[in-house]
Amino acid sequence: MKKILYNSLPLIAFMVMFALPLLAQKSNPNVPIDGGLSVLLAAGAGYGIKKINDKRKKK
């Protein structure tokens, strides 16, 4: 367990070092995220339908 902790510690420190400046950025709460979110939902639904059809054709 110690070996895993010691091996992952530099990676965690690296990630925290680059994540801190991201928290300092100002964000505009009026920016809509609906367009991108809708595209992701549609893509996920399409992928799910494709997988279901592939399983039906395989049987």
Biotite code that builds the C-alpha atoms (Angstrom):
import biotite.structure as struc

atoms = struc.array([
    struc.Atom([0.000, 0.000, 0.000], chain_id="A", res_id=1, res_name="MET", atom_name="CA", element="C"),
    struc.Atom([2.868, 2.360, 0.783], chain_id="A", res_id=2, res_name="LYS", atom_name="CA", element="C"),
    struc.Atom([4.403, 1.693, -2.633], chain_id="A", res_id=3, res_name="LYS", atom_name="CA", element="C"),
    struc.Atom([1.185, 2.713, -4.390], chain_id="A", res_id=4, res_name="ILE", atom_name="CA", element="C"),
    struc.Atom([0.943, 5.837, -2.261], chain_id="A", res_id=5, res_name="LEU", atom_name="CA", element="C"),
    struc.Atom([4.556, 6.840, -2.871], chain_id="A", res_id=6, res_name="TYR", atom_name="CA", element="C"),
    struc.Atom([4.263, 6.215, -6.607], chain_id="A", res_id=7, res_name="ASN", atom_name="CA", element="C"),
    struc.Atom([1.044, 8.202, -6.965], chain_id="A", res_id=8, res_name="SER", atom_name="CA", element="C"),
    struc.Atom([2.104, 11.128, -4.760], chain_id="A", res_id=9, res_name="LEU", atom_name="CA", element="C"),
    struc.Atom([4.044, 12.979, -7.524], chain_id="A", res_id=10, res_name="PRO", atom_name="CA", element="C"),
    struc.Atom([1.094, 12.606, -9.878], chain_id="A", res_id=11, res_name="LEU", atom_name="CA", element="C"),
    struc.Atom([-1.312, 13.980, -7.299], chain_id="A", res_id=12, res_name="ILE", atom_name="CA", element="C"),
    struc.Atom([1.008, 16.898, -6.551], chain_id="A", res_id=13, res_name="ALA", atom_name="CA", element="C"),
    struc.Atom([1.328, 17.628, -10.279], chain_id="A", res_id=14, res_name="PHE", atom_name="CA", element="C"),
    struc.Atom([-2.461, 17.617, -10.722], chain_id="A", res_id=15, res_name="MET", atom_name="CA", element="C"),
    struc.Atom([-3.034, 19.889, -7.722], chain_id="A", res_id=16, res_name="VAL", atom_name="CA", element="C"),
    struc.Atom([-0.345, 22.301, -8.904], chain_id="A", res_id=17, res_name="MET", atom_name="CA", element="C"),
    struc.Atom([-2.088, 22.785, -12.256], chain_id="A", res_id=18, res_name="PHE", atom_name="CA", element="C"),
    struc.Atom([-5.625, 22.756, -10.845], chain_id="A", res_id=19, res_name="ALA", atom_name="CA", element="C"),
    struc.Atom([-5.121, 25.685, -8.463], chain_id="A", res_id=20, res_name="LEU", atom_name="CA", element="C"),
    struc.Atom([-4.869, 28.386, -11.190], chain_id="A", res_id=21, res_name="PRO", atom_name="CA", element="C"),
    struc.Atom([-8.092, 27.062, -12.705], chain_id="A", res_id=22, res_name="LEU", atom_name="CA", element="C"),
    struc.Atom([-9.944, 27.816, -9.495], chain_id="A", res_id=23, res_name="LEU", atom_name="CA", element="C"),
    struc.Atom([-8.773, 31.426, -9.592], chain_id="A", res_id=24, res_name="ALA", atom_name="CA", element="C"),
    struc.Atom([-10.433, 32.223, -12.929], chain_id="A", res_id=25, res_name="GLN", atom_name="CA", element="C"),
    struc.Atom([-13.532, 34.357, -12.917], chain_id="A", res_id=26, res_name="LYS", atom_name="CA", element="C"),
    struc.Atom([-16.552, 32.850, -14.569], chain_id="A", res_id=27, res_name="SER", atom_name="CA", element="C"),
    struc.Atom([-19.589, 34.457, -16.092], chain_id="A", res_id=28, res_name="ASN", atom_name="CA", element="C"),
    struc.Atom([-22.735, 32.828, -14.685], chain_id="A", res_id=29, res_name="PRO", atom_name="CA", element="C"),
    struc.Atom([-24.763, 34.040, -17.686], chain_id="A", res_id=30, res_name="ASN", atom_name="CA", element="C"),
    struc.Atom([-22.945, 31.792, -20.176], chain_id="A", res_id=31, res_name="VAL", atom_name="CA", element="C"),
    struc.Atom([-25.332, 29.135, -21.493], chain_id="A", res_id=32, res_name="PRO", atom_name="CA", element="C"),
    struc.Atom([-24.126, 25.546, -21.486], chain_id="A", res_id=33, res_name="ILE", atom_name="CA", element="C"),
    struc.Atom([-27.328, 24.155, -22.940], chain_id="A", res_id=34, res_name="ASP", atom_name="CA", element="C"),
    struc.Atom([-26.052, 23.761, -26.510], chain_id="A", res_id=35, res_name="GLY", atom_name="CA", element="C"),
    struc.Atom([-23.065, 21.588, -25.686], chain_id="A", res_id=36, res_name="GLY", atom_name="CA", element="C"),
    struc.Atom([-24.983, 19.615, -23.119], chain_id="A", res_id=37, res_name="LEU", atom_name="CA", element="C"),
    struc.Atom([-27.760, 18.889, -25.606], chain_id="A", res_id=38, res_name="SER", atom_name="CA", element="C"),
    struc.Atom([-25.243, 17.639, -28.160], chain_id="A", res_id=39, res_name="VAL", atom_name="CA", element="C"),
    struc.Atom([-23.657, 15.324, -25.589], chain_id="A", res_id=40, res_name="LEU", atom_name="CA", element="C"),
    struc.Atom([-27.035, 13.926, -24.548], chain_id="A", res_id=41, res_name="LEU", atom_name="CA", element="C"),
    struc.Atom([-28.050, 13.326, -28.171], chain_id="A", res_id=42, res_name="ALA", atom_name="CA", element="C"),
    struc.Atom([-24.730, 11.624, -28.930], chain_id="A", res_id=43, res_name="ALA", atom_name="CA", element="C"),
    struc.Atom([-25.106, 9.388, -25.877], chain_id="A", res_id=44, res_name="GLY", atom_name="CA", element="C"),
    struc.Atom([-28.655, 8.443, -26.837], chain_id="A", res_id=45, res_name="ALA", atom_name="CA", element="C"),
    struc.Atom([-27.568, 7.669, -30.396], chain_id="A", res_id=46, res_name="GLY", atom_name="CA", element="C"),
    struc.Atom([-24.684, 5.524, -29.172], chain_id="A", res_id=47, res_name="TYR", atom_name="CA", element="C"),
    struc.Atom([-27.007, 3.628, -26.826], chain_id="A", res_id=48, res_name="GLY", atom_name="CA", element="C"),
    struc.Atom([-29.509, 2.971, -29.621], chain_id="A", res_id=49, res_name="ILE", atom_name="CA", element="C"),
    struc.Atom([-26.694, 1.745, -31.879], chain_id="A", res_id=50, res_name="LYS", atom_name="CA", element="C"),
    struc.Atom([-25.463, -0.666, -29.198], chain_id="A", res_id=51, res_name="LYS", atom_name="CA", element="C"),
    struc.Atom([-28.977, -2.024, -28.651], chain_id="A", res_id=52, res_name="ILE", atom_name="CA", element="C"),
    struc.Atom([-29.429, -2.583, -32.384], chain_id="A", res_id=53, res_name="ASN", atom_name="CA", element="C"),
    struc.Atom([-26.055, -4.308, -32.635], chain_id="A", res_id=54, res_name="ASP", atom_name="CA", element="C"),
    struc.Atom([-26.995, -6.711, -29.828], chain_id="A", res_id=55, res_name="LYS", atom_name="CA", element="C"),
    struc.Atom([-30.336, -7.499, -31.499], chain_id="A", res_id=56, res_name="ARG", atom_name="CA", element="C"),
    struc.Atom([-28.644, -8.226, -34.832], chain_id="A", res_id=57, res_name="LYS", atom_name="CA", element="C"),
    struc.Atom([-26.086, -10.474, -33.128], chain_id="A", res_id=58, res_name="LYS", atom_name="CA", element="C"),
    struc.Atom([-28.792, -12.706, -31.621], chain_id="A", res_id=59, res_name="LYS", atom_name="CA", element="C"),
])
